[in-house]
Amino acid sequence: MTTTLSPPTPEADERVARVGLLRRLVLRPEIGSLIGAVILFVLFAVSSTQFYSLAGISNWLDPASLFGIMAVAVAMLMIGGHFDLSAGVLTGTAGLATAVMTTQWGLNIWAALLVSLVLCLGIGFVNGYLVTRTGLPSFIITLATFLMLQGLNLAVTKLITGTVSVGGMAQVPFYDTVRPLFASRINVFGVDFKIQILWWVLVVAIGAWVLAKTRFGNWTFAVGGDPVASRNIGVPAARTTITLFMAVGACAWLVGTLKLMEQTSVQTNQGFGEELIYIVAAVIGGCLLTGGYGSVIGAAIGALIFGMTSQGIVYAGLDSDWFKFFLGAMLLLAVLANQYVRRYAERSGK
Amino acid sequence: MTTATAAPLLEIRGVSKVFGSVIALQDISTTVGAAAVTCVLGDNGAGKSTLIKIFAGVHRHDGGDFLLEGEQVSFSSPREALDAGIATVYQDLAVVKLMPVWRNFFLGSEMRKGRGPIARLDTDAMRKIAKAELLAMGIDLRDIDQPIGTLSGGERQCVAIARAVYFGAKVLILDEPTAALGVKQAGVVLKYVIQARERGLGVIFITHNPHHAYPVGDRFMLLKRGRSLGDFAKSEITREELTGLMAGGAELEALSHELQQGGGAAAEAAQQIEAEAHDLAIPSGVAAGTPPKA
């Protein structure tokens, strides 16, 4: 899977030499997003020195990391051939569940975290089970769970607390034992970086390793590329799909927890609308909408592009109202670039 | 080569399959010996696909006996059939086009190193074995990392066969492996069918082309509309009889009359068809498609 610069070894097939380094590089799904990220970085850095200062970097890594964690799980699910529209509001469900159980019901904070993790995994399981069992498009199934969760987040929270937000996490017993893990800062040359960035790096590393080096990763590509063929050859397709949905649930729990512990409160509309941004990040990172192809590193870079743009616009002195327009334009560019790259790869592939 | 040993590798006796009110298969019997090729011939809709899906564990048979090495079996999943040594190469080849050749070769049976949570794919070994196994089958790939979708249809077929052979299949089922191929490519695939037989596998070769079946087959079972037209050893049937049974001589004649009325080029074709139907010299009762008396 690695691209080496060294000339072909003597025992290598002489016909392989024709495949140039450029084509090898261009065939990597994440190459388009990497080039895009570099160009964006240079553009923003030219327009504002603050952008590439340590404080500036910390600033745009902050949103990039939260979106990035979700983008990894969503990208894996997309490689496996499915969407999860409920991923955004599920981060809200995770935070709300933990907050309600601790502040309202007095449950131990660690126990509450465990229960809400099980809840998120369970919702992921239900999504995956319904998709594999009914054979309906995951788009429809998760659109339904998205709406139901959105309603539940609001209705149940109001029923229990009477308001649309739950706060007071800082007063919960043992909050200080949880905080270092989810809401601490790491000081680098006098600038604080949030610990969620490390979580992001960890999730990306695990995701990339699983996809490239494990049997489950192989199955993910196979199930997304051709579900019938992979089932016929003996791949446990349903189990793979359900596990991918549960991974989205686990990441949603992580992001919900990171936000809750950082802000010590949670709104009922948290995560609403973010599900599309995860998909945007995955697509910018080279994931095919049809499944079977993509990269979590690309998705992470897609999230980085999102973070850089959201903060870079402000640093560049532009009205942040333009942000969504830029994001849409970049998505379009990314999709066109990916399509061009794939055609180029196919043409010279013979 | 005879297949009439004490316990053939695989045997079906009077197998039937019903989907709702549709009788897809009725009273089908044949045997597959080790190091022998049994050809299942039939036109579209004859029930070939249903039959192989029973062998492959996709469907369960409703009636009759399904014996593997003399023991009654009934598979509930393709995995079970695979574990029992029955490997199926489907028309779509069960390959994932975007994945590299070696990943496809080992898909579902990946080699791993390490234990527990750090068990990971042994990518080097898998690349090496896939390359060597394909070479042994006579396919010299430019790059084992290339997506399998970039191979030709014949090459893909061979990867699928090599994969089944490598994973210790005892019975290899080939679903119309030559259907979508040109003359030369089809010849290459037939070569691999013979190679698989020489390695001691029992091969079930499904086709609608008697010219592909006859040279490699040891046994021929003909299907028509879910019923068996007969199960013959090679010594019991000639190529011409087989072709005649397959084509249905009477149907050919009917077609010839139809074309003759069109005149011109159609009439010319009609004459050829008629000549062919006469050459086949087959008993008209069988050719017309009436099933033989049980």
Interface residues (C-beta under 8 A of the other chain):
Chain A: M1 D13 R15 V16 V19 W209 K213 T214 R215 G217 N218 F221 A222 G225 D226 V228 A229 S230 R231 N232 I233 G234 V235 P236 G292 Y293 E346 G349 K350
Chain B: A56 V58 P78 R79 L82 T88 Y90 D92 L93 A94 V95 V96 K97 L98 M99 R103 F106 L107 G108 S109 E110 R112 A119 R120 L121 T123 L141 R142 D143 Q146 P147 T150
